[in-house]
Amino acid sequence: MRNRKKFWKIGREEFCTENFDISRSGDIIVKEGNYQYNLYELAKWYGTPLEIVFPFIIEKRVRRIIDTFNYYIKYFGYKGKFTYCYPMKVNPRKEFVLSLVSEGANIEVASANELWIVKRLWEKNRFSSKIKVVCNGPKTEQYLALIAELKKEGLNIIPIIEAPNEFEYLKKFKGDIGVRINLNLRVKSHWDHKIGRFGFNPDEIIELGKIKNLKLLHYHVGSQIEVWEDLVNAVKKAMEVFIKAKKENPTLDTLDIGGGFAIPYEKRKKLYSPEVVIKNIIKNLSNICNEYQIEHPNIICEWGRAVVAPAQVTIFKVLSEKTIPNATAKKWYIVDGSFITNLPDTWGIKQRWHIVPANNANSKRLEKVWLAGISCDADDKYTSGGNYVLLPRLEDSNGEQYIAIFDTGAYQDSFASHLCLLSSPTKLLAQNGDIKVVKKRESSEELGKMFGW
Ligand SMILES: Cc1ncc(COP(=O)(O)O)c(C=O)c1O
């Protein structure tokens, strides 16, 4: 039993699977305190494709980030304050956002529509009156008007200037503003671009000179940054600009370090812990500020993927199998979900996933397989980068084999689509021992309507 857990990388904190276990009969289970959720039973009961969200995982992960920042702030005698802002684009679903806010998260938005959701929640008093909202992204007139409206209503809202036209418009804004810097820093990540397109170059920010009500300097160097040193180097590089900009703008007192903390999706090797990154961020900030004799800036962090990815699993059923001649894998397993439409990063950025059997995890006879999605697109498949996925042989599972795909809580919901008019998975919320259906698979009629029928 212990070996099975080790084999499937279950119950390992460094792989974000510490809340998962394998039952005696070989089903994957999730443990929330005294409550247990059996993925196989849930898949049989609610059908597949299925997504299950575990808010307790979101809450634990965001708490760890907030507590660790506050711990090292105290440890190093750092004078600035820490604020966590959840970037709504990572997963804007209600069950995600409300779980985060309940744990003390603030919000980062990137569009007028995301801000509209904030407005609705704010007006219904679902937020603390002190919640901070950082507004990134290109500002349309609708977006700017909503920022102004919410500022007037008393929301602590900070627009971030990303382009010269915004700078002109926000000169009239009566409140704190931020500016986004393009650090032009190379990092180990899919999003490491030679030429960045967001924000101002360091020289341009200095040339802007005095910026009315400048409070915050923001950057985001990329997502899924594979080595922690890159996250810390970005802080050091940003501080070079911060120190220069502060000379002209004494009101500047906050550094927003954006997102980027990575998830060990593949579970082949350990990545890094929040503790090591946060400790080094605070230590370096402290040293730099002490050396240049400036006050310690407040810190805003927008790590999104790191908080929400491990809080959702996706479950598909294997419908049938087919032999593959002359390949690293021996068989196709055709599943009832779609990699292209339900897990679009598989297609978009060649995302690798950790895939395990949701039942029969004790099986000793495993097959090397590739997974074929249910849509008609030849790219709707998962080959683990031309390698293979190990799964139980179908003849050992009475034709009932389910697979669990880990860490699907970040970005997949917002990119998802409906190729072949496929319905999206049913989404369940598993919380305090209860199961709630928060989204049903769309009926043919509902899908037809979406496409004008
Ligand atoms: C401005 C900004 N902040 C935060 C994030 C979240 O990044 P991550 O999910 O890598 O933490 C993004 C992602 O694109 C972003 O553009």
The ligand as a Gaussian input file, in Angstrom:
#p B3LYP/6-31G(d) Opt

LIG

0 1
 C       -0.300000      40.910000     -13.716000
 C       -0.403000      39.481000     -13.309000
 N       -0.381000      39.167000     -11.995000
 C       -0.484000      37.884000     -11.576000
 C       -0.601000      36.842000     -12.473000
 C       -0.693000      35.445000     -11.940000
 O        0.426000      34.699000     -12.251000
 P        0.652000      33.250000     -11.622000
 O       -0.583000      32.482000     -11.817000
 O        1.818000      32.722000     -12.356000
 O        0.979000      33.426000     -10.187000
 C       -0.607000      37.116000     -13.849000
 C       -0.707000      36.024000     -14.817000
 O       -0.658000      36.143000     -15.984000
 C       -0.504000      38.468000     -14.290000
 O       -0.539000      38.790000     -15.582000

